[in-house]
């Protein structure tokens, strides 16, 4: 594992029991851009008194890092993951996005913002790009799954999904892959509400769009996996059934034999306080 400031690059050993990676001529790559709410010491003065915000969905994607780590472990695939708060710098936004930084960082001196980019933003993106390109070199094609989670209620509106699969519908490979993954989800756990391009559009500004602009559709499939945070609250053990459904549905989607359906382990949302704030 290569450890750089605020993120890890975990290159897992290939799992010979995984039927999906090289047998189908594609490599799996996982990433997690919003895995924590770390603020490095040198920038903490910018966030004085903002602990509640950092601890909310504005500061991190709850459960996303645990999910990404399990996917990487199960499939023996590389994972690039960040634990730096998205309020310091949002690694899933383009360099010139108006909300690349949280409000307090946007007001910081330009030199400080540039240091944040040089120390956190560019190294993360370069590391992920290196892994994606290596996957293409090894297997001709990469399936990149970027793992996120979303607040169950935003601006007073309750989101009507448990799982979202975000992709660019103009790219046939992504459209077909997400259609197959949704079907695999429903076979694995019919009670789950799985929606495509919800609660966001998959072709919006983000890392997957960055790669789509640089890599052809026959080389790169980019999917953002979004989990409803009402399903991932509490201890990691409390939502293990959901993680099993995610990993086994992906295995089924890739053409492998899935494990037993998870119906005997009901997946139920947990009560979360409404959070109407949003960056």
C-alpha positions in Angstrom: 0.0 0.0 0.0 1.3 3.4 -1.0 0.4 6.0 1.7 0.3 9.6 0.6 -1.1 12.6 2.6 -4.8 12.0 3.1 -5.3 9.0 0.9 -4.3 5.4 0.4 -3.6 3.4 -2.8 -4.2 -0.2 -1.9 -3.1 -2.6 -4.6 -4.8 -5.8 -3.6 -3.6 -9.2 -4.7 -5.7 -10.7 -7.5 -8.3 -13.2 -6.1 -8.2 -16.4 -8.2 -11.8 -17.2 -7.2 -13.0 -13.9 -8.8 -14.6 -14.8 -12.2 -15.0 -11.3 -13.4 -11.7 -9.4 -13.8 -9.4 -10.9 -16.4 -11.6 -13.7 -17.7 -14.0 -11.1 -19.2 -11.1 -9.0 -20.5 -11.7 -6.2 -18.1 -10.1 -4.9 -14.9 -11.9 -3.6 -11.9 -10.8 -0.4 -10.2 -12.4 1.1 -7.1 -12.2 4.6 -5.7 -13.6 6.6 -2.8 -13.2 10.3 -3.1 -15.2 11.3 0.1 -14.1 8.6 2.5 -13.4 10.8 5.6 -13.5 14.3 7.1 -9.8 14.8 7.9 -8.5 18.4 7.9 -4.7 18.5 8.0 -3.2 20.5 10.8 -2.0 23.3 8.6 -5.5 24.1 7.4 -7.5 23.6 10.6 -7.8 27.3 11.3 -10.0 27.6 8.3 -12.5 25.3 10.0 -12.7 26.7 13.5 -16.1 26.1 15.0 -17.2 23.9 12.0 -17.1 20.5 13.7 -20.9 19.9 13.2 -20.5 20.6 9.5 -17.5 18.4 9.1 -19.3 15.6 10.9 -22.3 15.9 8.6 -22.9 14.6 5.1 -21.3 17.8 3.9 -18.0 16.7 5.3 -17.9 13.1 4.1 -19.9 10.3 2.6 -20.9 8.0 5.5 -20.1 4.4 4.9 -18.5 4.9 1.5 -15.0 4.0 2.5 -16.1 0.8 4.3 -18.0 -0.2 1.2 -15.1 0.5 -1.1 -12.7 -1.4 1.0 -14.9 -4.4 1.0 -15.4 -4.3 -2.7 -11.6 -4.1 -3.2 -11.0 -7.0 -0.8 -13.7 -9.3 -2.3 -12.6 -8.7 -5.9 -8.9 -8.5 -5.3 -8.9 -5.1 -7.1 -7.0 -1.9 -6.5 -8.6 0.9 -4.4 -7.6 4.6 -4.3 -9.3 6.3 -1.4 -9.2 9.6 0.3 -10.0 10.6 3.9 -9.5 14.3 3.4 -12.8 16.2 3.8 -14.5 17.3 0.7 -14.9 20.7 2.3 -11.1 21.1 2.0 -11.1 20.0 -1.6 -13.7 17.9 -3.4 -11.7 15.3 -5.4 -14.8 14.4 -7.4 -15.1 17.9 -8.9 -13.1 19.4 -11.8 -10.3 21.8 -11.0 -12.3 24.9 -11.9 -15.7 23.9 -10.4 -17.0 26.9 -8.3 -17.5 24.5 -5.3 -14.2 22.7 -5.6 -13.6 23.9 -2.0 -15.9 24.6 0.9 -16.9 28.2 1.6 -14.1 28.9 4.2 -11.4 27.6 1.9 -12.8 29.6 -1.0 -12.1 32.7 1.1 -8.5 31.6 1.9 -5.5 33.2 0.1 -4.8 31.9 -3.4 -1.4 30.5 -2.3 -3.1 28.3 0.4 -5.7 27.0 -2.1 -2.9 26.2 -4.5 -1.0 24.2 -1.8 -4.1 22.2 -1.1 -4.4 21.3 -4.8 -0.7 20.4 -5.1 -0.7 18.3 -1.9 -4.1 16.6 -2.1 -6.0 17.1 -5.3 -3.4 16.4 -8.0 -1.7 13.5 -6.3 -5.0 11.7 -5.8 -6.1 12.1 -9.4 -2.7 11.2 -10.7 -2.6 8.0 -8.6 -6.1 7.0 -9.8 -5.3 7.7 -13.4 -2.2 5.6 -13.1 -4.2 2.6 -11.8 -6.9 3.0 -14.5 -4.3 3.1 -17.3 -2.5 0.1 -15.8 -5.8 -1.8 -15.8 -6.3 -0.9 -19.5 -2.8 -2.0 -20.3 -3.4 -5.4 -18.5 -6.9 -6.2 -19.6 -7.8 -3.9 -22.5 -10.8 -2.4 -20.6 -11.5 -1.0 -17.1 -14.6 -0.9 -15.0 -14.1 2.0 -12.5 -16.6 2.0 -9.6 -16.5 5.3 -7.6 -18.2 4.7 -4.2 -20.3 7.3 -2.6 -23.3 7.8 -0.3 -26.1 10.3 -0.2 -28.2 12.0 2.5 -31.7 10.5 2.6 -33.3 13.9 2.8 -32.1 17.1 1.1 -33.9 20.5 1.3 -36.9 18.8 2.8 -37.3 16.3 0.0 -36.9 12.6 0.8 -34.9 10.6 -1.7 -36.7 7.6 -3.1 -33.9 5.2 -3.6 -31.7 2.9 -1.5 -29.0 2.5 -4.2 -28.1 4.7 -7.2 -26.0 3.7 -10.2 -24.7 6.8 -12.0 -23.4 6.6 -15.6 -23.4 8.4 -18.9 -26.4 7.0 -21.0 -24.7 8.0 -24.2 -22.0 5.4 -23.6 -23.5 2.0 -24.5 -21.1 0.0 -22.3 -22.0 2.0 -19.2 -25.7 1.9 -20.0 -25.6 -1.9 -20.4 -23.4 -2.5 -17.4 -25.7 -0.5 -15.1 -28.8 -2.2 -16.5 -27.2 -5.6 -15.8 -26.1 -4.5 -12.3 -29.5 -3.2 -11.4 -31.1 -6.5 -12.4 -28.5 -8.4 -10.4 -29.3 -6.2 -7.4 -33.0 -7.1 -7.7 -32.3 -10.8 -8.1 -30.1 -10.6 -5.0 -32.4 -8.5 -2.8 -35.8 -7.6 -4.4 -36.8 -5.2 -1.6 -34.0 -2.7 -2.5 -35.0 0.3 -4.4 -32.3 0.6 -7.1 -32.4 3.5 -9.5 -30.2 4.5 -12.3 -28.9 8.1 -12.6 -30.5 9.0 -9.2 -30.1 11.0 -7.0 -27.7 12.7 -9.5 -27.0 12.5 -13.2 -24.0 10.3 -14.0 -22.7 12.6 -16.7 -22.4 15.6 -14.3 -19.1 17.0 -13.4 -17.0 14.4 -11.7 -14.1 11.9 -11.9 -15.9 9.5 -14.2 -16.6 12.4 -16.7 -12.9 13.3 -16.4 -11.9 9.8 -17.6 -14.6 9.6 -20.2 -13.2 12.7 -21.9 -9.8 11.0 -22.1 -10.6 7.4 -22.7 -12.7 5.8 -25.3 -15.9 3.9 -24.5 -14.4 0.6 -25.5 -11.6 1.1 -22.9 -13.4 2.7 -20.0 -16.6 2.1 -18.1 -17.2 4.6 -15.2 -19.9 4.0 -12.7 -20.7 5.9 -9.4 -22.2 3.7 -6.8 -24.4 5.7 -4.4 -25.8 4.2 -1.1 -28.6 5.8 0.9 -27.0 6.9 4.2 -30.1 5.7 6.1 -28.8 2.1 5.3 -25.2 2.7 6.4 -25.5 4.3 9.8 -24.2 2.6 12.9 -21.4 0.1 13.1 -20.0 -1.6 10.1 -21.3 -4.9 11.3 -24.9 -3.5 11.4 -25.0 -3.1 7.7 -23.0 -6.0 6.6 -26.0 -7.5 4.8 -26.1 -4.5 2.4 -22.4 -4.8 1.6 -22.9 -8.5 0.9 -25.7 -7.6 -1.5 -23.5 -5.0 -3.3 -20.6 -7.4 -3.7 -22.6 -10.4 -4.7 -24.7 -8.4 -7.2 -21.6 -7.1 -8.8 -20.2 -10.6 -9.0 -23.4 -11.7 -10.7 -23.2 -8.8 -13.1 -19.7 -9.8 -14.0 -20.8 -13.3 -14.8 -19.8 -15.1 -11.7 -21.9 -17.3 -9.4 -23.4 -15.2 -6.7 -23.8 -16.2 -3.1 -27.2 -17.0 -1.5 -29.8 -14.2 -1.7 -29.8 -12.0 1.3 -33.5 -12.1 1.9 -33.0 -13.9 5.2 -31.1 -10.8 6.4 -33.6 -8.0 5.9 -32.0 -4.6 5.0 -33.9 -1.9 6.8 -33.1 1.9 6.9 -32.2 3.4 10.2 -33.6 6.6 11.5 -31.4 9.6 10.8 -32.1 13.2 11.8 -33.1 15.4 8.8 -30.1 17.2 7.4 -31.1 20.0 5.1 -27.6 21.5 4.7 -25.7 21.1 1.5 -22.5 22.3 0.1 
